[in-house]
Amino acid sequence: MTFRFAVEKDCALILSFIRGLAEYEKMGDQVVATEELIREWIFEKQKAEVLFVLSDVQEVGFALFFHNFSTFLGRAGIYMEDLFVLPEYRGLGYGKGLLKKLAEITIERGCGRLEWWCLDWNQPSIDFYRSLGAEPMDEWTTYRLTGETLKEMLK
């Protein structure tokens, strides 16, 4: 098991992992990302990073993450937006390897925490995260403004 950060020529591969995750989460119809958008936002604007996990020379999973900031801690954290391992490689330690590598990056960068969301119905992932010692933030509710609702805020 090895790791590598994505480079600009990986846009198609990143998009394929995003689509695989969306299908797993039963949200495939919601993916509007394109290779061009990935190139722009990840590589040109540098708003996120992608880490691949490899089996031999084949990418078998990815984590997309970016920095956030905790006012209470007074320092940045890492927010993992996506973690996905190809179905045939699940249960072999690749997901745990990705999270361990992200924990290492979090510590190396002096960040205060590593966090992510998980869908309430995704019991296999919940069980996996709990087995690593991750704790759910049950007392928090996520809110979102998007699309037309977001634009309405400007009026």
C-alpha positions as CSV (number, residue, x, y, z in Angstrom):
1,M,0.0,0.0,0.0
2,T,1.4,3.3,-1.1
3,F,0.0,6.9,-1.3
4,R,0.4,9.7,-3.7
5,F,-1.0,13.2,-4.1
6,A,-3.0,13.8,-7.3
7,V,-1.5,15.9,-10.1
8,E,-3.3,17.8,-12.8
9,K,-3.3,14.9,-15.2
10,D,-5.4,12.9,-12.7
11,C,-8.6,14.9,-13.3
12,A,-10.4,12.1,-15.1
13,L,-9.3,9.6,-12.4
14,I,-10.6,11.9,-9.7
15,L,-13.9,12.3,-11.4
16,S,-14.2,8.5,-11.8
17,F,-13.8,8.1,-8.0
18,I,-16.3,10.9,-7.4
19,R,-18.8,9.2,-9.6
20,G,-18.1,5.8,-7.9
21,L,-18.8,7.4,-4.5
22,A,-21.9,9.1,-5.7
23,E,-23.3,5.8,-7.0
24,Y,-22.5,4.1,-3.7
25,E,-24.3,6.9,-1.9
26,K,-27.3,6.7,-4.3
27,M,-26.6,10.2,-5.5
28,G,-25.2,9.6,-9.0
29,D,-27.7,11.9,-10.6
30,Q,-26.3,14.8,-8.5
31,V,-22.8,14.8,-9.9
32,V,-22.3,17.9,-12.1
33,A,-18.5,18.0,-11.6
34,T,-16.4,17.9,-14.8
35,E,-12.7,17.4,-15.4
36,E,-12.5,21.1,-16.2
37,L,-14.1,22.1,-12.9
38,I,-11.8,19.7,-11.0
39,R,-8.8,21.1,-12.9
40,E,-9.9,24.7,-12.1
41,W,-10.8,24.3,-8.4
42,I,-8.3,21.7,-7.2
43,F,-5.2,22.5,-9.3
44,E,-5.5,26.1,-10.5
45,K,-7.3,27.6,-7.5
46,Q,-5.8,25.0,-5.0
47,K,-9.0,24.8,-3.0
48,A,-8.7,21.1,-2.2
49,E,-6.2,18.2,-2.3
50,V,-6.6,14.6,-3.4
51,L,-4.7,11.7,-1.9
52,F,-4.7,8.3,-3.7
53,V,-4.1,5.0,-2.1
54,L,-2.5,2.4,-4.4
55,S,-2.2,-1.3,-4.5
56,D,1.0,-2.0,-6.4
57,V,0.7,0.7,-9.1
58,Q,-3.1,0.9,-9.3
59,E,-5.1,3.6,-7.6
60,V,-7.8,1.8,-5.6
61,G,-9.1,4.6,-3.4
62,F,-9.0,8.3,-2.8
63,A,-9.6,11.0,-0.2
64,L,-10.5,14.6,-1.1
65,F,-9.8,17.1,1.6
66,F,-9.2,20.8,2.4
67,H,-8.3,23.0,5.3
68,N,-11.0,24.6,7.5
69,F,-10.4,26.7,10.6
70,S,-11.4,26.2,14.2
71,T,-11.8,29.5,16.1
72,F,-11.9,27.6,19.4
73,L,-8.6,25.9,18.7
74,G,-7.2,28.9,17.0
75,R,-5.8,26.9,14.1
76,A,-6.6,25.1,10.9
77,G,-8.0,21.6,10.7
78,I,-8.5,19.2,7.9
79,Y,-11.9,18.4,6.6
80,M,-12.2,15.2,4.5
81,E,-15.0,15.7,2.0
82,D,-14.8,12.3,0.4
83,L,-13.3,8.9,1.1
84,F,-13.9,6.1,-1.4
85,V,-12.3,2.7,-2.0
86,L,-13.2,0.6,-4.9
87,P,-15.6,-2.2,-3.9
88,E,-13.2,-5.0,-4.6
89,Y,-10.6,-3.5,-2.3
90,R,-12.8,-2.9,0.7
91,G,-12.0,-4.7,3.9
92,L,-8.4,-4.9,3.0
93,G,-7.1,-1.9,5.0
94,Y,-7.1,0.7,2.2
95,G,-9.7,2.9,3.8
96,K,-7.9,2.7,7.2
97,G,-4.7,3.4,5.4
98,L,-6.1,6.6,3.8
99,L,-7.4,7.8,7.2
100,K,-4.1,7.0,8.9
101,K,-2.3,9.0,6.2
102,L,-4.7,11.9,6.6
103,A,-4.1,11.8,10.4
104,E,-0.4,11.9,9.7
105,I,-0.8,14.9,7.4
106,T,-3.0,16.6,10.0
107,I,-0.4,16.3,12.6
108,E,2.5,17.2,10.3
109,R,0.8,20.4,9.3
110,G,0.1,21.3,12.9
111,C,-3.7,21.1,12.4
112,G,-6.0,20.7,15.4
113,R,-8.4,18.1,14.1
114,L,-9.5,15.8,11.2
115,E,-13.2,15.7,10.6
116,W,-15.8,14.5,8.1
117,W,-19.5,13.8,7.6
118,C,-21.1,10.4,7.1
119,L,-24.6,9.6,5.9
120,D,-26.9,8.4,8.6
121,W,-27.9,5.3,6.7
122,N,-24.3,4.2,5.9
123,Q,-23.9,1.8,8.7
124,P,-20.8,0.0,7.3
125,S,-18.9,3.3,7.2
126,I,-20.2,4.4,10.6
127,D,-19.1,1.1,12.1
128,F,-15.7,1.5,10.4
129,Y,-15.2,5.0,11.7
130,R,-16.3,4.1,15.2
131,S,-13.8,1.2,15.2
132,L,-11.0,3.7,14.6
133,G,-12.1,5.8,17.6
134,A,-14.0,8.5,15.7
135,E,-16.9,10.1,17.5
136,P,-20.1,11.3,15.9
137,M,-21.0,14.9,16.5
138,D,-24.7,14.2,17.4
139,E,-25.3,17.6,18.9
140,W,-24.7,19.4,15.6
141,T,-27.0,19.8,12.6
142,T,-25.6,20.6,9.2
143,Y,-27.2,23.5,7.3
144,R,-26.8,24.3,3.6
145,L,-27.6,27.1,1.2
146,T,-27.3,26.3,-2.5
147,G,-28.6,27.1,-5.9
148,E,-31.5,29.6,-6.1
149,T,-31.8,29.7,-2.3
150,L,-28.2,30.9,-2.1
151,K,-28.9,33.6,-4.7
152,E,-32.0,34.7,-2.8
153,M,-29.7,35.7,0.1
154,L,-28.3,38.5,-2.0
155,K,-31.7,40.2,-2.5
